[in-house]
């Protein structure tokens, strides 16, 4: 479920987690984003495809304020955004492929709440979307509980591993990795 790493947070510290509300926008047009904000339930994460078009900012401060008023949990877009300083001041989590100051039209229809291909990942309405400084992942509804349990178990294992590293153990010891060979004078000749 890893989204292509070119989709990055618009501001440091942006984080999101919630169910996907999918949006397919024609390039250069953000009408469907306005419609999605109107339909969104509190906590929904808008997952929008603008087909990777980066020459206009499909999302800005006005849509941010509208989304916050509706309780939207964030936006992940395969496209560009704008007004990032204002969005950061409002602490609204936005992840996008790029930034552009160009404006969109609001005329063409797309699709709402239908499965879509998003930066290498199939996203269905209701799938769980998680994003932070390291990137964005999409987890199917059916796998969400199992993935969460595995992530918590891994986090606990890594905590123990780091404690052992601070006590002097090495990653080679703890992970069972092969030790480096020490060359002798004879082996080098």
C-alpha positions in Angstrom: 0.0 0.0 0.0 3.0 2.4 -0.2 2.1 5.4 -2.3 4.8 6.6 -4.7 7.4 8.6 -2.6 7.0 11.7 -4.8 3.8 12.4 -2.8 5.1 14.4 0.2 3.7 16.5 3.0 3.1 20.1 2.2 4.5 21.3 5.6 6.7 19.7 8.3 4.8 17.8 10.9 1.7 17.0 8.7 0.1 13.7 9.7 -3.1 12.1 8.8 -5.0 8.9 9.3 -8.6 8.0 8.3 -10.9 6.4 5.8 -10.5 7.4 2.1 -13.1 9.4 0.2 -11.8 9.0 -3.4 -11.9 11.8 -5.9 -11.0 11.7 -9.6 -10.5 15.2 -11.0 -9.8 16.1 -14.6 -6.5 17.8 -15.0 -6.7 21.6 -14.5 -10.2 21.4 -12.9 -11.0 21.1 -9.1 -14.9 21.0 -9.2 -14.8 17.5 -7.9 -12.7 18.5 -4.9 -15.3 21.1 -4.0 -18.0 18.4 -4.3 -16.0 16.0 -2.2 -15.6 18.5 0.6 -19.4 18.9 0.7 -20.0 15.1 0.8 -17.2 14.3 3.3 -17.9 13.0 6.8 -15.8 14.1 9.7 -12.4 12.3 9.7 -12.5 11.4 6.0 -9.2 11.7 4.1 -9.7 13.0 0.5 -7.6 10.9 -1.9 -7.7 12.7 -5.1 -6.2 12.0 -8.5 -5.6 14.9 -10.9 -3.7 12.5 -13.2 -0.4 13.9 -11.8 -0.9 17.3 -13.5 1.4 19.8 -11.7 0.8 23.1 -13.5 -2.1 24.3 -11.4 -2.7 24.1 -7.7 -5.9 22.1 -7.3 -6.1 22.8 -3.6 -5.5 26.0 -1.6 -6.5 27.9 1.5 -10.2 28.3 0.5 -10.7 24.5 0.2 -8.7 24.0 3.3 -11.0 26.2 5.4 -14.1 24.6 3.8 -12.6 21.1 4.6 -11.8 22.0 8.2 -15.3 23.4 8.7 -16.6 19.9 7.6 -14.2 18.0 9.8 -12.2 16.5 6.9 -9.0 14.8 8.2 -6.7 15.7 5.3 -5.9 15.5 1.6 -3.6 13.3 -0.4 -3.5 14.4 -4.1 -1.7 13.2 -7.2 -1.4 16.7 -8.4 -0.3 20.1 -7.1 -1.5 22.4 -4.3 -0.9 26.0 -3.4 -1.1 28.3 -0.4 1.1 26.0 1.6 2.1 28.6 4.2 -1.6 29.3 5.0 -2.4 25.6 5.0 0.5 25.0 7.5 -0.7 27.9 9.7 -4.1 26.2 9.8 -2.4 22.8 10.5 -4.4 21.0 7.8 -2.5 17.9 6.6 -1.9 18.0 2.8 0.2 15.6 0.9 0.8 16.3 -2.8 3.1 15.6 -5.7 4.0 19.2 -6.2 3.3 22.9 -5.7 1.9 25.4 -8.3 0.3 28.8 -8.1 -1.8 28.4 -11.2 -5.6 28.4 -10.7 -8.1 25.7 -11.8 -11.4 25.8 -13.6 -14.5 24.5 -11.8 -16.4 23.1 -14.7 -15.7 19.4 -15.5 -17.1 16.4 -13.7 -15.0 13.5 -12.6 -15.8 10.7 -10.1 -16.5 10.5 -6.4 -16.2 7.5 -4.1 -15.2 5.0 -6.7 -12.1 2.9 -6.7 -9.1 4.6 -8.3 -5.5 4.0 -9.1 -3.4 6.4 -7.1 0.3 6.7 -7.5 0.8 2.9 -7.9 -1.9 1.9 -5.3 -5.5 0.8 -5.8 -7.6 2.9 -3.4 -11.2 2.1 -2.5 -13.6 4.3 -0.6 -13.2 3.5 3.1 -9.6 2.1 2.8 -7.4 3.5 5.6 -5.0 6.2 4.6 -2.0 7.0 6.8 0.6 9.7 6.1 3.5 11.3 7.9 7.0 12.7 7.1 8.0 9.4 5.7 5.2 9.1 3.2 1.7 7.8 2.6 0.3 4.2 2.8 -3.1 2.9 1.9 -4.4 -0.2 3.8 -7.5 -2.1 2.7 -10.4 -2.1 5.1 -10.2 -5.9 5.3 -6.5 -5.8 6.4 -6.5 -2.7 8.6 -6.8 -4.5 11.9 -4.2 -7.1 11.1 -1.8 -4.4 9.8 -2.3 -2.3 12.9 -1.5 -5.2 15.2 1.6 -6.1 13.1 2.8 -2.4 13.2 2.3 -2.2 17.0 4.2 -5.5 17.5 7.1 -4.2 15.2 7.2 -0.9 17.1 7.6 -2.9 20.4 10.3 -5.1 18.9 12.2 -2.1 17.6 12.0 -0.4 21.0 13.6 -3.4 22.6 16.2 -3.5 19.8 17.1 0.1 20.3 17.5 -0.4 24.1 19.9 -3.2 23.4 21.8 -1.1 20.9 22.2 1.6 23.6 23.6 -1.1 25.9 26.4 -1.9 23.5 25.0 -4.7 21.3 25.4 -4.4 17.6 22.9 -4.7 14.8 24.9 -7.7 13.5 24.4 -9.5 16.7 20.7 -8.6 17.2 19.6 -9.2 13.7 21.7 -12.3 13.1 23.6 -10.7 10.2 27.0 -12.0 8.9 30.1 -10.6 10.5 32.7 -8.9 8.4 35.6 -11.1 7.3 39.0 -9.9 8.5 41.5 -10.0 5.7 44.8 -11.6 6.6 48.1 -10.7 4.9 48.0 -14.0 3.0 44.4 -13.4 1.7 45.3 -10.0 0.3 48.2 -11.4 -1.8 
